[in-house]
C-alpha cells in the first residue's frame, strides 16, 4: 500500500513533505487538494484533518497532519536520514524544527494570509498585522543570520529536516515581500539549498507555477 500525501501544489507546507520524501527516496502517491476550491473543507477531508489544512499523510491506518510530524514519520521510515548524524544532532534538529514553528514560520504564514489569502477573498490586508509579523520575522531572522555566519547548514555539516522547515517561508517570500533580504547569511544559505538540493529547486518551480497561475487567473495585483 502506497503512502498517500494530500495537499495543494501551491502549499509551502506540502513542499516541505514532497522535498523530504524525494531526498530520502520514499515513494509517495500525491492526492491534489485544491485549496482555492474549498476541497480541504469537504466532509471527507475534514475527517482526515479537522482543521481543513494540508498536507495530510495516510499510510494504512496511520493518518498524520502537520508537515513537521509527517517528515519525522517519513524520516523514521527511511532509517533516520535527515534527522542528524548523531543523537546530539537529532535533538538539535528537533530544537530547530520546534523553533521554526514557534518563532519563524508562523509569522511568514500570517503575512501570507494577510497579503495573499485576503486578496483572494476580496479583502485588504491589515498593515498593522503585517508589521507585527515583520517585527517577529526580523527578530528571528537576526538569530538565524548569526547562526549561519559560519555554517552551511542549520545543524551539522549536511542537510537535515531543520533546513527544510526553516527554508519553508522562502516558498512565498517573492509574493509576500517579507524582509529576508536584510539578512545576507540567510539569503546565501537559501541560495545554496536551491543550487545543491535538486528537490528543493524542483518544488520551488511547482509552488511558483501554482501560485502565480492562481494569482494571475484571479486578476490580483501584488
C-alpha positions in Angstrom: 0.0 0.0 0.0 1.4 3.4 -1.0 1.9 6.4 1.2 -0.7 9.0 0.2 0.1 12.7 0.7 -2.9 15.1 0.3 -2.1 18.7 -0.5 -2.3 21.7 -2.8 0.8 22.1 -5.0 1.0 25.8 -4.1 1.5 25.0 -0.4 4.8 25.6 1.2 4.0 23.1 3.8 3.3 20.4 1.2 6.6 21.4 -0.4 8.4 20.5 2.8 7.0 17.0 2.7 7.5 16.4 -1.0 11.1 17.7 -0.8 11.9 15.4 2.1 10.3 12.4 0.5 12.3 12.9 -2.7 15.6 13.4 -0.9 15.0 10.2 1.1 13.8 8.2 -1.9 10.4 7.5 -0.4 7.7 6.8 -2.9 4.5 8.8 -2.3 1.2 9.0 -4.0 0.1 12.6 -4.5 -3.5 13.4 -4.0 -4.2 17.0 -5.1 -6.4 19.1 -2.9 -7.5 22.4 -4.4 -7.5 24.9 -1.6 -9.0 27.6 -3.8 -12.0 25.5 -4.5 -12.5 24.6 -0.8 -11.6 21.0 -1.2 -9.9 20.9 2.2 -13.2 21.6 3.8 -15.2 18.7 2.4 -16.5 16.2 4.9 -14.1 13.5 3.6 -11.1 15.7 4.1 -12.2 17.1 7.4 -12.3 13.5 8.6 -8.5 13.4 7.9 -7.7 16.8 9.3 -10.5 18.7 11.2 -8.6 22.0 10.7 -9.1 21.8 7.0 -5.4 22.2 6.2 -2.9 20.3 4.2 -0.7 18.3 3.9 -2.1 15.1 5.3 -0.4 11.7 5.2 -2.3 8.4 5.0 -0.2 5.3 5.3 -2.5 2.3 6.0 -4.2 3.1 9.3 -1.8 6.0 10.1 -3.2 9.4 9.5 -1.0 12.4 10.2 -1.3 16.1 9.6 1.3 18.9 10.2 4.2 18.8 7.8 6.9 18.5 10.5 5.2 15.5 12.1 4.8 13.9 8.6 8.5 14.5 7.8 9.6 12.9 11.1 7.4 9.9 10.3 9.0 9.6 6.8 12.5 10.0 8.2 12.0 7.2 10.7 10.8 5.0 7.8 13.9 5.9 5.9 16.2 4.9 8.7 16.8 8.3 10.3 18.0 10.2 7.2 17.7 13.9 7.5 17.5 13.6 11.3 21.2 14.3 12.0 24.3 12.2 12.1 24.4 11.7 15.9 22.0 11.6 18.9 23.0 15.1 19.8 22.4 16.4 16.3 19.0 14.7 16.3 18.0 16.8 19.3 19.4 19.9 17.7 17.3 19.2 14.6 14.2 18.8 16.7 15.1 22.0 18.5 15.3 24.0 15.3 12.1 22.4 13.9 10.2 23.4 17.0 11.8 26.8 16.9 10.8 27.3 13.4 7.1 26.6 14.2 7.1 28.9 17.2 9.4 31.7 16.2 9.6 31.7 12.4 7.1 30.0 10.0 4.0 31.2 12.0 4.8 34.8 11.1 5.5 34.1 7.5 2.2 32.3 7.3 0.4 35.2 9.0 1.9 37.5 6.3 0.8 35.2 3.5 -2.7 35.1 4.9 -2.8 38.9 5.1 -1.1 39.7 1.8 -2.3 36.9 -0.4 -5.2 34.9 1.0 -7.2 38.1 1.8 -6.8 39.3 -1.8 -8.5 36.1 -3.0 -11.3 36.9 -0.6 -11.7 40.5 -1.9 -10.3 42.0 1.3 -7.4 44.3 2.0 -4.6 43.3 4.3 -4.3 44.9 7.7 -0.9 46.7 7.7 -0.7 46.6 11.5 -0.8 42.8 11.4 1.8 42.7 8.6 4.2 45.0 10.6 3.7 42.8 13.7 4.7 39.8 11.7 7.6 41.6 10.2 8.9 42.6 13.6 8.9 39.0 14.7 10.5 37.8 11.4 13.3 40.4 11.8 13.9 39.3 15.4 14.1 35.6 14.4 16.0 36.5 11.2 18.7 38.1 13.2 19.2 34.9 15.2 19.3 32.8 12.0 21.7 35.2 10.3 24.1 35.0 13.2 23.8 31.2 13.4 24.5 30.8 9.7 27.5 33.2 9.7 30.0 30.2 9.7 27.7 27.3 8.8 26.5 25.8 5.5 23.5 24.1 7.2 21.4 24.6 10.2 22.7 21.5 12.0 26.0 19.7 11.4 27.6 19.6 8.0 24.7 18.3 5.9 21.1 18.9 5.1 18.5 18.0 7.7 14.8 18.5 8.4 15.8 21.6 10.2 16.9 23.2 7.0 13.7 22.2 5.2 11.5 23.6 8.0 13.3 26.9 8.2 13.5 27.3 4.4 9.8 26.9 4.0 8.9 30.6 4.2 11.0 31.3 1.2 8.3 29.5 -0.8 6.1 32.6 -0.7 8.7 35.4 0.0 8.7 36.8 -3.5 4.9 37.3 -3.2 4.7 38.4 0.4 7.8 40.6 0.4 8.9 39.6 3.8 12.2 41.3 4.8 14.6 38.4 4.2 16.9 40.5 2.1 18.0 42.2 5.3 19.9 39.1 6.3 22.7 38.2 3.9 23.8 34.9 5.5 20.2 33.7 5.4 19.8 34.6 1.8 23.1 32.9 0.9 22.0 29.8 2.7 18.7 29.6 0.8 20.5 30.1 -2.5 22.9 27.2 -1.6 19.9 25.0 -1.0 18.4 25.9 -4.4 21.8 25.2 -6.0 22.7 22.0 -4.2 19.4 20.3 -3.4 17.6 19.5 -6.6 14.4 18.5 -4.9 14.2 22.0 -3.3 14.6 23.7 -6.6 12.1 21.4 -8.3 9.4 22.0 -5.6 10.0 25.8 -5.9 9.1 25.6 -9.5 5.9 23.7 -8.7 4.8 26.2 -6.0 5.6 29.2 -8.2 3.6 27.8 -11.1 0.6 27.0 -9.0 0.5 30.3 -7.0 1.5 32.6 -9.8 -1.1 31.0 -12.1 -3.8 31.3 -9.5 -3.0 34.9 -8.7 -3.0 35.8 -12.4 -6.3 34.0 -13.0 -7.9 35.9 -10.2 -6.6 39.2 -11.6 -4.8 40.0 -8.3 -2.1 42.7 -8.3 0.6 42.2 -5.7 
